């Protein structure tokens, strides 16, 4: 394939996009005028780097080898803000069953959103709908009614005034109102976009309830919600002892930990760790993760908590940090490993994750020594770790080093020394050190197109965004590394983009990363539009047998639809075929040029394609007419219910001529003639009154451009029209 612009032009586009993103979200603003005072990422990184005492951390930040989470980029070293939140997310745990507790939680969420963070809550304890209250004088409205209110709250309050709120709402699978909890987002498309919804699979008995699993699969098919959280795996696969109940999630599902703790995330940029051979690359990942862990500890010392005392106390008690990476697919390309390779890709991801985990754990120990060397600083005590988990990852790391790591002696020594010290201390100076976030905008600030663990979504991104001065800007973002590839390698990469990577391979990559991750991995499993409910059930079972702590899926162009009992397929999905069965009618119009319009119906009798022919082949009129028919055919093959909406759009278009049909009468343009044909053909459908088209339920209104094009991507909400992201 050929790239659309030159390298110099691609670089300029990334620089323009960086300037937009920095000024819209990250820049310190003049406290009188609100005008951004920083223009590019180098200025932002220079500002935040000055907040760290460890000399190597500042250098790593300035060079883009590591990066903090968005809240610290916005607020670290900002002399003007009164809401200096430094942390991305806050799992708040159970909402207690009282009006006072519910509204106290709302108040806490507002404070967290204002301090640039997102929240996670669990509504399992709220009494079921219809329960008698007030000595028999009233009935409870149930947990879902309050979940809806929490969602609206999140949609209304922005994070730090610069991005919308983010919220996860969890509930146990066996609550009485579970069906309403599963369905409330999908049954109300676009109404509850302020939250992600996840079901806690607390027991294997969940899988025995086939009707419930079917319902979950159906609503994943419809809208992408709910996700599943495998809480038993969370308890067994974390350094945090089970007595602290580390099963509460942040909005994107990558931070599963004790309630009322701040999610202190940092990211290693894998493209900045690349070297000529894999061994040196993994060494660089280890070192970057070590420095990121030191940086995370320094951020904890700087404070930056919302004014909620229990969160400050709990966070400083457990000292969680979450080191992840971005640019995994970029790194795979560098070493000629295909993201689609069932064997090599998971091994590469697992090696990268092991290097990152060991580096972050070493950084936790090194920070403790760094503090000891400073007489003015309070000494730290090691956190208690779950020794059963320590034994497990020690054994798994040793086995992987022997089988798949280069420079085995180096890694044996690193892992051996680290685990020996860990056992001697009873833990590290942080309760957890790794967490894989979706990264989003911070990856793009580092000019990484394949964010987090995701493959490239597409080879070229075209984004339209609203600038701080309310003007619209358009960007063509081509990954800069592609200019190093020859045409053959570009074609090779094009075969590995998001919708060409089958879902089971996506889970294999996630599972490889989860093996050496203390919390969880955030990635939405991307599914093609024609995925069926039955196929989603199979993927759920596959995820169940994996070591993942949760799973979220999104079917592209998810939309409101009626499901049939035939293998779980959507009624409309059978018409995503090649129309091997066609029937239709041709209508002749007399006018400035003879016009023939044919409307063909598919095997179920719905209008699925149209052809326009003016008989003047090669003319502009002929070409435009043919193009109009092709574009409308694409829309109708996507969803036959669009036929009425298309006709209403075309019917009032006029021109300087008139066309006459014996059966359809006079019209004043070719588009109006097509509208007549569509209406007439729709009258003759087998289903004479097809349900009207509704906007895709997985899409909602974008706060930046106002279009119904906001969709979930990797735990964040992103607009496919203008490029807005909530992360």
Steps between C-alpha positions, in 0.01 A plus 500: 500500500602862449497755781284805423748772597877546522696447821552874545128566465419211737736644760337842467157342551612330822648830620175682422298231677731511802458877522122462488495224764738681735307827484160334529584275795847514652631854490515730802268793427530866585305547821337821372422424136497119486738510201734194483859585591656179362494405134669162473576187697861592570382796709252284692762233572755758607248642749407166656860369501595777744270346763727195551802477728648188342727632221450210259121528512497853363726400210282199414192723493656771285625240252155339481613159623240507775195717546263565787122476479294788364404655839864553598582638155217749542562591864858413597686827554194707403520809723141608438274198540300457820409144404843343475394138449789276398329159461294346223245288681353413837327167573260602777352158568150423624222756507334436835124452516376833628394826343770682695772263375381520139508878490827512693647282224368744240673784683827305510476426127445868422812587698701230323382613154589860584849381593554339158423142604245229424317273742386144546209390718316178584120513543452138613405597857214733404172326581304353206226680313160459668639429847274639773641813666380751762316246716303372204401842371712498187701293252871524418594614150792254477869521411450566130304820564799634691743364239319716244539802723871434547538472122332837442723653767812376323378633165433846647819558701828535311834373628703800603290714267675342199347158435173333590458289810574127489319238706481123541189351661538141621243258639507134600348257251258357758327820616121491462498783245773351284294489179416868524865575577614312189248665269452860612771647273420292193126562529553876518752580226689822556339578838754357745833579340656622825595153620641162408310205645658176623362187658698341784534127433552405864428128458527233230125443544450803276591288198234240589229764458472470123216750468707765678810431291281524188370837619853628562609389152193658341564838660871492421386446141260795524711759678833374635372484858531334741859395541586214735735522799634165621536594866616159620798523265563852626527377859734215409728688262617816673763587759226659714384257772138386465409659836523840329246387236680621185206453261382855433554649157582839355304620190709314242547175691882494521528591867335239724588571858392591852226760522574866569845498341626727223604345170855637452583411139814553292594374154821373341536593132618181330608676176757692711634167629568341162848371423673288238433176686226376728727463803597869505137596440385305806779654707372843400143404596627384842687826560212722384256312726742538792507877455124513452451327836726754669301779332172348621626496857610862476154598377350335808723718716386810312137436600251623244198325652141622487375627837382156616705397799437124486640491144816685598555274803429174317714591200798592716443187707512262201707720262370341175669591173409367158772484234388405149633547148392632163601417143504120524407452134767753394760299694379175343540650153855603587591137562286368210254328731145499365231604749289224341758226563339262754836385637756780462279801583390376847860402580624847406226665707574274797875570487432874487260477793745293708777755443262779594374322814849420628618853424207656685556273801869592503398867486284451809800364691730770363262773611508362854881526494478849349282612791733343756787706364309824567504577871217751460254254350272264682614139471268251333382163626458208257145411398379152586483286186298184435777238515297242313494740208871575543583128475282471190653786301852411613453149365338620177769763444777246552342259252446772239857629537635151432279444198455835326716786631833601341802553730366241740776544758427873533128440552557210740713726715255791489199289585684294762632802690169680480285215629751419775484861624121502469467191720744640753298822533161330474411719205604814314443867578191499276198271522504462118736634234343410161176582323432521125286803416355578153728813492307687225609861458828470688614243245420737218691774679799268466401448132405138559201392291456148641401600853556270796488134398271571203591428139489791256132583460562611142803585290405867475296706743302796377378712787282808514506682833370819653777733612505715812392802291191305376646461150516157336828339407564190294802272531633212292707297745729243342720299741849640446661157528320396180740718299778258598310205346506386140176435311505130583527566873223761485271244339604252771406746777171589326396137542531532879274799573232482769214345305727248331626356830256228599363522856671187631839644404413823682430294813829310460690831500309619807559171679872520429514848655278401794743224601743752654259781585406570863163655420341467154527580127261743333411419143166473327468192278407644159243295309384540139144618437375158388603324823206302638378455856600134482856600409511747789399217736793294372738789560366540854572133568848538354566798727361304795767232452779756463689672782332835427339690787226633277385543141326775303386472139379747241334394176568759234189701411303340783143608456153447633365179350265207553670166556368179357517157654706367209840443652492837668530692174348838448218502249673773308839330502395236247471783249866594530533245222585552131132517396520172311118509487366818336163624381405848398340749264628756252331838456544718188491881518483741203690825535810696392669160484323163508523357853465140612495412871509140618428405863600145599381314808698242693392149604271634776324750274663823617646760262877443510647660185413754232639579153463829312568518126465815289608324175769764443799282588815694583319825571522684834125445552537127443797476738329694778181294462692174515691623806174595675364150445815331624522705820132442584542128429782484754273665760206268427716189514619622841142549627188472283304716749681807367280497189246750635763731644685506167179573307411790732851642454473495120136585430521880520812546286424699184690583180444688173322207334203270549469121464166322448403136568170352390451327835681738738417841355714813462815586702750785466832324549663159469532468883125571533431231238706256705298592811179412315644162396616421854158583643322292236734204545471513878119478467541163329735348760408166654517677836281793397577703809863438602594646832649849456873552499647611833849632560755239617453443871873484563534855372401812684523873455856635492553798735749652254322483164146401604477207258368157600844349454641447850597135555691295747862423422722322752300617799488863380237682298629621164324687221550338160395825333715771663756301703388614847609264780387486862839355605 
